[in-house]
Every structure is written in structure tokens, then in C-alpha cells.
Amino acid sequence: MPIDFHCLTVDPVIHSLHSGKFQVRIPPEHHRRLAIEAAEQNVSLNRYVSLKLAC
């Protein structure tokens, strides 16, 4: 069942402090693919995923 993001309260999220860190569990094959793509771009995995999420 898809999440209805329209029902979430936005104000507390906007006004809270964010550390810039969060953990995400992904299947090993996704981790491997992202690591390979990051290496091909000559950037860290962290930087690569950050750039992918920003798009």
C-alpha cells in the first residue's frame, strides 16, 4: 500500500534540526551496484548516493 504523504505534518520536519546522517538498508546487490557506479565516477559511495538522492 503506497504512503499518502499529503497526510503527514510538514511543520515539525521543517523546523527540526537534521544531522545530515541516516541509515538505509538496501539489498546487497544494490549496494554493490552503487559502489561500482561510485568507483566509476571516482567519488565515494556516500557522495555518489547523496548526489543521486538530490536529483
Summary of the structure (lengths in Angstrom):
residues: 55
radius of gyration: 15.0
end to end distance: 24.8
largest distance: 40.2
contacts: 72
relative contact order: 0.09
helix: 56%
strand: 0%
